Structures are given as structure tokens and as C-alpha cells.
Amino acid sequence: MKLIIACILPMVFTLATARAADRVPLFDGKSFAGWEGNTGMVWRIEHGAFTAGALDKKQEKNDFLATTKEFGDFDLSLKWKLEGTEGFVNGGVQFRSKRIPDHHEVSGFQADLGAGLDGALYDESRRNKVLARPTRDVLEKARKPLGEWNDYRIRAQGKRIQIWLNGLQTVDYTETDDTIATKGIVAVQIHGNASSIVRYKDIAIEELSQTTPTSPR
């Protein structure tokens, strides 16, 4: 038995190391390299996190900071934190999305956060509805108090989309509409009509190939 364990442990370590090597940072914690948006007006970098908003001033409309690169099938991880009590205190992580020309909105899938929508999958500026959300029991176990850091993991492969909030799966959704895009930008959001602060950090992605197993490792 000891010999078997001794043989297995190096294999597990090798697989974990290989997965970590496949995941690359999308944000260096210091600059907006690889991202575009209202970096002079809305978005700033504080303590290694993309940050937007203020507690003493209302954000007038939705605003998004987006990658300059598009992604199709991927496994994305990041941390987010939300503060505020006045208005619709909310944010989100867009993916397989696109900017609407001559408009402030971004259209596509969103891993929602805040305003009771933590862990939900929303279709932003397209179908404009929640596509899937966690049960009340799952949400109560997964969510953290406002103002604490949360972990998000978003996996999109083919038509299947999965979301984990703080290690608990909240969404397992399969898209049935063949016209919905399967590739697009990643973006982070601050919602309008609120006095709030939203922060995103440790953003990293693993791009998946057609041969990558559909079940998460």
C-alpha cells in the first residue's frame, strides 16, 4: 500500500503542476496591458485590483473594462469584492461578449454578482434575463458578506457553461440557441445607479482545446 501511494503522489503533483502551467494571467496587477475601457474616468488600479466606483458618488451608468483579445472555450478564475449600500449595488464578469458600437453597454453572457445575484448567469443587453441561478440553499452556503473577497470560476466549453462561487457550483447551463456566439471578449463591470465600489484581481485563464475533457479537472 505504501508503495502504491508513493507512486500515485508524484502523478497527482505532476497533473496539478501541468494545470497551473496552462493557466495564464490576464491582469498583471500593475497596468491595463491587454485591457481597454474608461481607464481615465472610471477604472483605476488599487492594491493589485481593477477598481471602479465610490461610496460617496453615484455611478451614473454601467461601465465595462474589457480584454483586447477574444476567447472561446476557457476556464477562467478571479477574485471580486463589492462594497456599497445605496442603489443597485452590482457588478459582473462578461464572457463570450462584445461591445455594442457607439454605446456604453457590452452584450453577452455575464457571471453576475451583487444585488442578490451572486453566482447567477445573466444575458446582458441581449436577452436581458437570468439564464440560470443557484438554489437558495446553495447561495447561502457559497456567498460571503458584502465587502469580502469572493472566488469566481467560470468554465465555458462548447455550449456548456459552469460557474463556481467560493468553490461551490452555482450554475451548469447548456445553451440551446445556435445563434448565440461561442467566442468573445472578457470584461468586468460596475453597475450604474449605485454608490458602490467593485474590485477584481487575480484574473487568470486556461484556454481549452477540442481535446480537453468536458468534465472539470
C-alpha positions in Angstrom: 0.0 0.0 0.0 2.8 2.4 0.9 4.4 1.7 -2.5 1.2 2.4 -4.3 0.7 5.7 -2.5 4.4 6.7 -3.2 3.8 6.1 -6.9 0.5 8.0 -7.1 1.5 11.1 -5.2 4.1 12.2 -7.9 1.5 11.7 -10.6 -1.1 13.9 -8.7 1.6 16.6 -8.2 2.5 16.5 -11.9 -1.1 16.8 -13.1 -1.7 19.8 -10.7 1.5 21.5 -11.9 0.6 21.0 -15.5 -2.8 22.5 -15.0 -1.3 25.5 -13.2 1.1 26.0 -16.1 -1.8 26.1 -18.5 -3.5 29.0 -16.7 -2.1 32.4 -17.6 -2.7 35.8 -16.0 -5.0 38.2 -17.8 -4.1 41.0 -15.4 -0.5 41.8 -14.2 -1.8 43.6 -11.1 0.0 46.8 -12.1 -1.2 48.0 -15.5 -4.1 47.9 -18.0 -2.0 46.0 -20.5 -4.3 43.8 -22.6 -7.4 45.7 -21.5 -9.3 48.7 -22.8 -12.0 50.9 -21.4 -12.6 54.1 -19.4 -9.3 53.9 -17.6 -9.0 57.6 -17.1 -12.6 58.2 -16.0 -14.0 55.1 -14.3 -11.4 52.3 -13.9 -8.2 52.5 -11.8 -5.8 50.1 -10.2 -5.6 49.9 -6.4 -3.6 47.3 -4.4 -3.3 45.0 -7.4 -7.0 45.1 -8.3 -9.1 46.7 -11.1 -11.3 49.1 -9.1 -14.2 51.3 -10.0 -16.8 53.4 -8.2 -17.0 55.4 -4.9 -19.2 55.2 -1.8 -19.9 59.0 -1.8 -20.7 59.4 -5.5 -23.2 57.5 -7.7 -22.1 55.7 -10.8 -24.4 57.0 -13.5 -24.4 54.1 -15.9 -23.0 50.6 -16.5 -19.3 50.6 -17.4 -17.0 47.8 -18.6 -13.3 47.2 -18.7 -12.6 44.6 -21.4 -9.9 42.4 -22.8 -8.5 43.3 -26.2 -8.4 39.6 -27.0 -11.4 37.3 -27.6 -11.7 33.8 -26.0 -13.9 30.9 -27.0 -13.6 27.8 -24.8 -11.8 28.5 -21.5 -11.6 28.1 -17.7 -11.4 31.5 -16.0 -10.7 32.3 -12.4 -10.6 35.6 -10.5 -11.4 37.3 -7.2 -14.0 40.0 -6.7 -15.1 42.3 -3.9 -18.2 44.6 -3.8 -19.0 47.4 -1.3 -21.9 49.7 -1.0 -25.5 50.1 0.4 -27.1 52.7 -1.8 -28.7 51.9 -5.1 -28.3 48.7 -7.2 -25.0 47.5 -5.8 -23.9 45.1 -8.5 -21.2 44.0 -10.9 -20.4 41.2 -13.2 -17.9 39.2 -15.3 -18.7 39.2 -19.0 -17.5 36.5 -21.4 -18.2 35.5 -24.9 -19.3 39.1 -25.2 -18.9 42.1 -27.5 -19.1 45.9 -27.1 -22.2 47.5 -28.6 -21.0 50.1 -31.2 -21.3 53.7 -30.0 -22.8 52.6 -26.7 -21.6 52.0 -23.2 -23.1 48.5 -22.9 -21.5 45.1 -23.5 -23.6 42.3 -24.9 -23.2 38.7 -23.9 -23.0 36.2 -21.0 -22.3 37.5 -17.6 -21.4 35.8 -14.3 -23.5 38.2 -12.1 -22.6 39.4 -8.7 -24.3 41.6 -6.0 -27.9 42.6 -5.6 -28.9 39.0 -4.7 -27.5 37.6 -8.0 -24.2 36.1 -6.8 -23.4 33.0 -8.8 -26.1 33.6 -11.4 -25.7 33.5 -15.2 -27.3 36.6 -16.9 -27.6 37.5 -20.5 -26.5 41.2 -20.6 -28.0 43.5 -23.3 -29.1 40.6 -25.4 -31.9 38.5 -24.0 -31.8 40.6 -20.8 -32.7 37.8 -18.4 -31.2 35.4 -15.8 -30.5 32.2 -17.7 -29.6 30.1 -14.6 -29.1 30.7 -10.9 -28.2 28.8 -7.7 -30.8 27.5 -5.4 -31.3 29.4 -2.2 -29.5 26.8 -0.1 -26.5 26.7 -2.4 -26.3 30.5 -2.5 -26.5 30.8 1.3 -23.6 28.3 1.6 -21.5 30.0 -1.2 -22.0 33.7 -0.6 -19.8 35.9 1.7 -20.8 39.2 3.4 -20.6 42.3 1.3 -17.1 43.7 1.4 -15.3 40.4 1.5 -13.3 38.8 -1.3 -15.0 36.1 -3.3 -13.6 33.5 -5.7 -15.2 33.0 -9.1 -14.5 30.2 -11.6 -16.2 30.3 -15.0 -15.8 27.4 -17.4 -17.2 27.7 -21.0 -16.8 24.8 -23.3 -18.9 24.3 -26.4 -22.5 25.1 -25.4 -21.9 24.2 -21.7 -21.3 27.0 -19.1 -20.5 26.3 -15.5 -19.9 28.8 -12.6 -18.4 28.2 -9.2 -18.7 30.7 -6.3 -16.2 30.3 -3.5 -15.7 26.6 -4.5 -19.4 25.7 -4.8 -21.0 25.1 -8.2 -23.9 27.5 -8.8 -24.6 27.1 -12.5 -24.5 24.2 -15.0 -26.2 25.6 -18.1 -26.4 24.4 -21.7 -27.1 26.9 -24.4 -29.8 25.7 -26.9 -29.8 28.7 -29.3 -27.4 28.0 -32.1 -27.2 31.7 -33.0 -25.5 32.7 -29.7 -21.8 33.5 -30.0 -19.3 31.0 -28.6 -16.4 33.4 -28.7 -15.9 37.0 -27.5 -14.2 39.3 -25.0 -14.0 39.0 -21.3 -15.0 42.1 -19.3 -15.6 43.3 -15.7 -18.5 45.6 -14.8 -19.5 48.2 -12.4 -23.3 48.7 -12.4 -24.8 52.1 -12.7 -27.4 53.7 -10.4 -25.5 52.9 -7.2 -22.9 54.4 -4.9 -20.6 51.4 -4.7 -17.0 50.1 -5.2 -16.2 46.9 -7.1 -12.8 45.3 -7.3 -11.4 42.4 -9.4 -8.0 40.8 -9.1 -6.0 37.6 -9.7 -7.6 37.2 -13.1 -6.3 34.1 -15.0 -7.4 31.9 -17.8 -6.8 28.5 -19.2 -7.8 28.2 -22.9 -9.3 24.9 -23.7 -8.9 22.8 -26.8 -11.3 20.5 -28.5 -9.5 17.5 -26.8 -9.7 19.0 -23.3 -12.1 16.8 -21.2 -15.5 18.5 -20.8 -15.6 17.5 -17.1 -13.6 19.9 -14.9 -10.4 18.6 -13.5 
